Amino acid sequence: MHGTPAVTVNGIYRYPVKGLSPEALPSVTLREGQTLPADRRYAIENGPSGFAPADPKYFPKSRFLMLMRNESLAGLQTRYDDASNILTIHANGAEAVRGDLETQEGRAAIETFFKENFAPELKGPPKILAAPGHSFSDVAAKVVSIINLASVAAIETVVGQPVHPLRFRGNLYVNGWPAWHEFDLLGKELTIGSVQLKVIKRIVRCAAVNVDPVTAERDMNIPHALMQTFDHADCGVYAEVIAGGSIATGDTVTELISSTA
């Protein structure tokens, strides 16, 4: 339709370690029923959680270091290398530690860093957790999170100041939808690149979005502002990959008219 702005992917991000830095990706290959590769592959246990790598199950994020309570995590710049499994952490502009998350020695180095630098926030010894095929997502299902940038702009109007989109720690950021249009997509299917997804759930926001990803300051109360203005605390949606393929920034997002709720 002439005059209708294209709906496109503005950014793609993954979070290899729950609570730590996002990593921007120019493109990504998705598999049916899976998250982005290595998204939330690891978590940092904050005291004994009961997580068993041999029998991995969903656990609430309160069992791990997380931005909802541990905003100082946002002050770390981290990078995970898939080929070597090495996580590198920078703090205050300098490399603080690096370690192979698939070796005992590497994990111990990372765990020691958190033990020494996050002691007041720890409920017990920090421990790197992982299990083959497991994602430490905020929901039990393996999903891709989608953030509508127009909805973020609407939130900026409500709170009266800029809101960094990465506060919402999404996987895909989309341009071109009207504000809150993502909520109209529940039960519907989308194609992006060669991938097909089904939107399954709105994302209810917690205090993690109150933390500025640049300054690591807890400087606003977005869930409260949303509830006061819109009678909900939601921003973004979760979608399941129902047909795998590749997605790249700039790809068009198309709603499938024939999909059923």
N, C-alpha and C positions, 0 to 999 in steps of 0.2 A: 504494500500500500504506500503510495507516494505521500511524503510528508511525515510518515511515522518513523521515529528514530529507531535505529537498530538496537537490539538488546545484545550486549556483548560481555565477554569475560574481561574484566579490568585487571584482575590479579589472581594468582594461584599461590597458596601457601600450605606448608606442612609444619608440624610441630613434633620433631623426633622424640623429644623428652617432654613429658607433660609438665606444664608450668614454665618452661624455658622458651627461648627465642623462637619466633617464626622464621622459616626459611622460604624465600620467594623462589618460585620455579617458573621458567618460561613455558614449560609444557610438562605434561605428566601422562603416563599410561595407567588406566584404571582397569581393574578386573571386576567381574560380576560379583556382587555380594561382599566387596572389600572396601576398606578405607583407601585414602591415598597411600602409596607405598611408604612405610616407616612412620606414618602419622601416629603420634602417641605410642610409639613402639616401646618406649621405656617410661618408667615413673620412678620417683624418688620416695621410697617409703618413709613416712614420718612416724617412727615408732612401729612396733609389731602390728601388722595389718591382717594377718591370716592368709595373705595371698600365697597360693601354691603354684609354682611354675609348671609342675607336672599335671595340674588340673586347674588351669586358669579360669577364673570367673570374674564377672563384673563386680567392682567394689566402688563405693561412693568416693568422690574426690577428696573427702575429708581425711582419708587414710594416707594421703600423699602430700608432699609439698605442693602448694598451689597458690595462684594469685589471689584467690578469694580471701585468704588469710595472710599470705606471705608476699606482700607487694614488693619487697626488696628483690625478689627474683627478677623483676622487670629491669633491674639495674645491671643484669648480666647479659653479655652478648655471647651467644653460643653458636657453634657450627658442628654439624654431624656429617661425617664422610661415610657414605654407604660402602665403599670398597674396603676401607680399613676398619670400619666400626669405631673410629676414633671421634670422641667428643672433645672439642676444645672450648674452654670457657675463658672469656676476657672479662675483667673487672677493672673499673677505673682506667680504661684505655690501654691496659696491658694484659698479656696472657697470664692467667692465674694458674691454670692446670689443664692437662690433657690426659686422656686415657682411653684405651680400647675397652668399650663396654661389653665385649664378649670374652674378656679375660679377667681372671680374679685380680690380677695386679692393677689392671686399668680401672676396674670398678672401685677398687680400694682407694686409688688416687682421687677419684671424683668424690667418693664418700667422705674421705678425710677433709676435702675442701669444704663440703657442706657442714661437717661436724665442727670445723674450726670457725666458720664464718656465719653460721645460722644457729648457733647454740641456743639463744634465747627462744627460738621458735620451734625447737625440736622436742618431740614427746618421747624420743628414744633414739637409738642409733639410726642415722640415715642409711638406706640401703637401695642400691639400684635394682629395680625389678624388671623382668621381661619374661616372655614365654613365646614360643614359636606361633606366629599367626595371631597373637593377641594384641588388641589396641586398648590403651587405658583412656578410652573416651569417657565423656560425661554421661553417655547413655550406653545401654547394653548392646544395642544393635550396631553393626558396622555400617557407618554412614559417612556421607560427605556433607559438610556444613556450607550453606550458601547465604551470603550477606548481600542485601540490596542496598547499594550506596545511596539511593534516594531516601531510604528509611533512615540511614545514618544522618543525612542532611536534615530530615524532619526532627530528629532528636536534637541536633544542633540548635534548631529554632526553639525547641522547648527549654533547653538548658541555658540558652543565651551565650554559648561560647563554642569554639571549635571542638569537635569530637573526632579523635584519630580513629579511622576505621579498624585498625589493628587491635583496638580495645576488645573487639568482638571475636578475635582469634578464629576467624573463619578460614575455610579451605578455598572457596571460590567467591570472589567479589564481582558483582554484576552491575553494569551500567545500563540504563535505558528503561527500566521498569518504573512506574509511578511508585511513590512511597507506599509501603505496606502491601504492594501487589503480591509479594511472595506468600502472604497468608491465604490468598485466593487460589493458590496452586496445590493445596493439600489434596492428596489422592490423584493428582495429575502427573503426567509424564513430560519430561523435557529431553531434547537432544542438544548436546553441546559437542562440537567436533564430531567424532564418531561414537560418542558415548550416549547411552540412554539412561536416564535417571527417573525415579519416582519419588515425588515429594511426600514425606510421611509424617512430619511433626514440626510444629513451631518450636523455636528455641526460647525457653524461659531463662531470663538473665539473672545472674547473681552478682555479688559484690565485686567479682573479678573485673567487670567492665568499668568499675570506678577507678581503676589504676591506669595512669597514663603510661603507655608502653615506652615512651621516650625518657620521661623524668623519673619514673618509678614512684610517683607520688599518688596517693589516694586523694584525688582533688575534686570529685563530684559524686553525686548519688543518682546514677542513671536509672536503676530499677525503680526507685521512688518517684523520679520525675515521670517515667513512663506510666506508672500506676496512677499518679495524680491526674495526668492529662488524658490517657487513653484507656484507663481501667484494665491494663495488662502490663506485664514487664517483659514482653517478648521482642526479640529482634533477630531475624533470620529464620531459616528452616533447615531441617535435616532431610537428606535425600538418600535413597539406596541406589546403588549402581545395578541396573537390571540388564544392561548389555555393555560389555567392556569395550575399550578403545582408547583413543588419545584425545586430550584437550590441550589447547594452547591459549595463551593470552591473545585477545582479539577475536576469538571464535564467537560465532553467533549462537545465541541461546534461543531455541525454538520450542514453543509449547505445542504439544501434540493434541490436536483438537479431538481426535478419536479416542483419547484415553478415557478410562472410566474411574470413578471414585471408589 
